[in-house]
Amino acid sequence: MSRVRTISIRGLTIKLLVDSKVYPPSFTTRLIAKNLPSLDCLDVLDLGTGSGILAIVASKLGACRIIATDISRRALDNASINLKMNNVENVELRYGSIYQSVENEKFDVIISNPPMTPSVRPFPRYTWGGADGRMMLDRVILDASKHLRKNGRLIIPTISLVGIDKTWRLLTSLGFKIKVLGYGWRPFGDKLIKIKEYIDRLEHADYFYDKFWRPCWRVILYEAILP
Ligand SMILES: C[S@@+](CC[C@H](N)C(=O)[O-])C[C@H]1O[C@@H](n2cnc3c(N)ncnc32)[C@H](O)[C@@H]1O
């Protein structure tokens, strides 16, 4: 049975049709949505749109044109319904891996919340980030400059389980100027607890224990500006 969920963010009320096979807006999704800068009349690319929530928020924040991509057709179907439910008409949905469907196009802003759960065995595709959790993250960053206009911005989170410093170093080495737009932390969920020993063996993974002695991951939201 399908269910509609209402999310309030930045004074917006967004309705989303819940699909158990599509990534549900998470703590990191909210962190991005809360900290998106003004997008007035800008062209935006949302990579890995999932339910379409960040494309919807971008539209409500004034972006002129948004292209939202995903490799999950199921996610794109769900996003299409969600765009209609929220009266959003300036988002174009495209199927394809990362930049595949925008090969020769440039944008003012690229937003992405890549799957970052590190694991050898695939998790549900929408959350699995490959063995080190950086499979999509690194590809988004490495090719961003080809798809950004001058002074364009890449808005991208990194969780501590995949190496916050590693993202900083990669962005810096590519010439981006970096700002931190937001940060936060969450206790491990059941799935992360199960793979904690694996996480302990990852070179770049880092976490801390809170006062209840729960392992917690951190997340940083970067804005990387192409000079
Ligand atoms: C963590 S979810 C984020 C969804 C949504 N943007 C949000 O913040 O709630 C990651 C999304 O990326 C998609 N994805 C995974 N690998 C991808 C790839 N290679 N190219 C494009 N999208 C991909 C997944 O299907 C999923 O919808």
The ligand as an SDF file (V2000), in Angstrom:
LIG
                    3D

 27 29  0  0  0  0  0  0  0  0999 V2000
   21.5570    8.4620   -1.0260 C   0  0  0  0  0  0  0  0  0  0  0  0
   20.3340    8.4630   -2.3060 S   0  0  0  0  0  0  0  0  0  0  0  0
   19.9420   10.2120   -2.3910 C   0  0  0  0  0  0  0  0  0  0  0  0
   18.5350   10.4910   -2.8950 C   0  0  0  0  0  0  0  0  0  0  0  0
   18.1150   11.9670   -2.7700 C   0  0  0  0  0  0  0  0  0  0  0  0
   18.9640   12.8340   -3.5530 N   0  0  0  0  0  0  0  0  0  0  0  0
   18.1520   12.4040   -1.3270 C   0  0  0  0  0  0  0  0  0  0  0  0
   19.0600   13.1510   -0.9550 O   0  0  0  0  0  0  0  0  0  0  0  0
   17.2690   11.9850   -0.5610 O   0  0  0  0  0  0  0  0  0  0  0  0
   21.3690    8.2020   -3.7110 C   0  0  0  0  0  0  0  0  0  0  0  0
   20.6510    8.0890   -5.0570 C   0  0  0  0  0  0  0  0  0  0  0  0
   21.6500    7.9430   -6.0670 O   0  0  0  0  0  0  0  0  0  0  0  0
   21.2150    6.9770   -7.0160 C   0  0  0  0  0  0  0  0  0  0  0  0
   22.4080    6.4310   -7.6560 N   0  0  0  0  0  0  0  0  0  0  0  0
   23.2310    5.4410   -7.2160 C   0  0  0  0  0  0  0  0  0  0  0  0
   24.2290    5.2510   -8.0810 N   0  0  0  0  0  0  0  0  0  0  0  0
   24.0430    6.1620   -9.0910 C   0  0  0  0  0  0  0  0  0  0  0  0
   24.7410    6.4610  -10.2810 C   0  0  0  0  0  0  0  0  0  0  0  0
   25.8420    5.7880  -10.6270 N   0  0  0  0  0  0  0  0  0  0  0  0
   24.2600    7.4480  -11.0750 N   0  0  0  0  0  0  0  0  0  0  0  0
   23.1490    8.1440  -10.7310 C   0  0  0  0  0  0  0  0  0  0  0  0
   22.4370    7.8880   -9.6170 N   0  0  0  0  0  0  0  0  0  0  0  0
   22.8850    6.9140   -8.8150 C   0  0  0  0  0  0  0  0  0  0  0  0
   20.4120    5.9680   -6.2150 C   0  0  0  0  0  0  0  0  0  0  0  0
   19.5180    5.2520   -7.0440 O   0  0  0  0  0  0  0  0  0  0  0  0
   19.7240    6.8930   -5.1990 C   0  0  0  0  0  0  0  0  0  0  0  0
   18.4640    7.3000   -5.6730 O   0  0  0  0  0  0  0  0  0  0  0  0
  1  2  1  0
  2  3  1  0
  2 10  1  0
  3  4  1  0
  4  5  1  0
  5  6  1  0
  5  7  1  0
  7  8  2  0
  7  9  1  0
 10 11  1  0
 11 12  1  0
 11 26  1  0
 12 13  1  0
 13 14  1  0
 13 24  1  0
 14 15  1  0
 14 23  1  0
 15 16  2  0
 16 17  1  0
 17 18  1  0
 17 23  2  0
 18 19  1  0
 18 20  2  0
 20 21  1  0
 21 22  2  0
 22 23  1  0
 24 25  1  0
 24 26  1  0
 26 27  1  0
M  CHG  2   2   1   9  -1
M  END
$$$$
